[in-house]
Amino acid sequence: MATGFLNIDLGALVSNWQALNAKCDGKAGAVVKANGYGLGAGRVSGALAAAGATKFFVAAAEEGAKVRQAVGQDAEIYVFSGHGPTDTGIIAEQNLIPLINSLDQMTRHFETLAGHPFGIQLDTGMNRLGMEMSEWQAVAPIALEQGPKLVMSHLACADEPDHPMNAYQLDVFKKMTDGITVPRSLAATGGILLGKEYHFDVTRPGIGIYGAAPFGDATPVVKLDLPIIQTRDLAEGEVVGYGNSWQASRPSIIATVAGGYADGILRAISNRGALWSGSTRCPIVGRVSMDLITVDVTDLEHVPDALTLIGPHQSADDLADVAGTIGYEILTSLAARYKRKYVQP
Ligand SMILES: *Cc1c(COP(=O)(O)O)cnc(C)c1O
């Protein structure tokens, strides 16, 4: 069967990283978790390493191997989830740097991999990962004696510049880390855009590199075309798809397109979203099914081989708005079965 065609512009990706890196005076690492936000952790990390990135961040130790292979032995690869019970082997083999989240993890790290590099993750109010103030105060002397590579925390509301949580977390982070000599990191993409006081020594952009909000000046990285498998003519009054949720109010041409919710095209955009042919909007009619979408192409002068779901007239963020989600979810849901083409920088 035909599958979608995903074009990934590594040149745009690199220019987004460079633009973010320039905003924070060359302090940017790169977050490549979740298979490089769906775009391919190996390809993405390799391109960014070639452009000068030296610090990479993944969510789980298992994700580190692919990145290590792409970036070589010298780059630093940090693991947000830290050092879990099953992570010791892979941390050692791939030379990963766990970001220690608790006293438990710290004990495990020192007992199993004494002398192996580590970082510290602090919780400054998000209540997700990291040590809180009291725990940190208790272990800081021991931890600092072992020379952590990085001390970091994460902002909960950085995509809302006016949110009072930003200044609050900045203040807590300073209270927890002022006076220590270890490099510090607080900002992801949103935090970079908040300004210099949030940058500290290292920043951790993710989504902005991949061309999505909140980095408004990003260059789009992804284009997704879905092939048309079949078209048919409908008379006024005929219905389309599961549940007969759409009925033709005029004689219509309906294209059946390869791609469905199994490809990360969220079912929530049934009868609401659209695909594009050049600059013509072609509405999705009927329900998105597992592998197929039905699209009203009546207004096209001629029916093309494929329609565009993500492209110049509809960004991943636009699509996210229609589905009631965020660009992050659209990108990380992109199907493994799409044919992928990488455009080199
Ligand atoms: C995902 C993540 C990032 C990157 O965030 P973006 O909003 O994609 O830039 C940075 N730090 C941590 C801890 C994360 O979980």
The ligand as an SDF file (V2000), in Angstrom:
LIG
                    3D

 15 15  0  0  0  0  0  0  0  0999 V2000
   11.5940   18.0920   26.7460 C   0  0  0  0  0  0  0  0  0  0  0  0
   12.4720   18.8430   27.6600 C   0  0  0  0  0  0  0  0  0  0  0  0
   13.2190   19.9370   27.1960 C   0  0  0  0  0  0  0  0  0  0  0  0
   13.0230   20.5380   25.8310 C   0  0  0  0  0  0  0  0  0  0  0  0
   11.8170   21.3170   25.8600 O   0  0  0  0  0  0  0  0  0  0  0  0
   11.2880   22.0970   24.6000 P   0  0  0  0  0  0  0  0  0  0  0  0
   10.0630   22.7850   25.1120 O   0  0  0  0  0  0  0  0  0  0  0  0
   10.9600   21.0590   23.5710 O   0  0  0  0  0  0  0  0  0  0  0  0
   12.3380   23.0260   24.1450 O   0  0  0  0  0  0  0  0  0  0  0  0
   14.1580   20.4940   28.0610 C   0  0  0  0  0  0  0  0  0  0  0  0
   14.2980   20.0390   29.3180 N   0  0  0  0  0  0  0  0  0  0  0  0
   13.5550   19.0170   29.8160 C   0  0  0  0  0  0  0  0  0  0  0  0
   13.7590   18.5740   31.2110 C   0  0  0  0  0  0  0  0  0  0  0  0
   12.6090   18.3920   29.0080 C   0  0  0  0  0  0  0  0  0  0  0  0
   11.8650   17.3950   29.5030 O   0  0  0  0  0  0  0  0  0  0  0  0
  1  2  1  0
  2  3  1  0
  2 14  2  0
  3  4  1  0
  3 10  2  0
  4  5  1  0
  5  6  1  0
  6  7  2  0
  6  8  1  0
  6  9  1  0
 10 11  1  0
 11 12  2  0
 12 13  1  0
 12 14  1  0
 14 15  1  0
M  END
$$$$
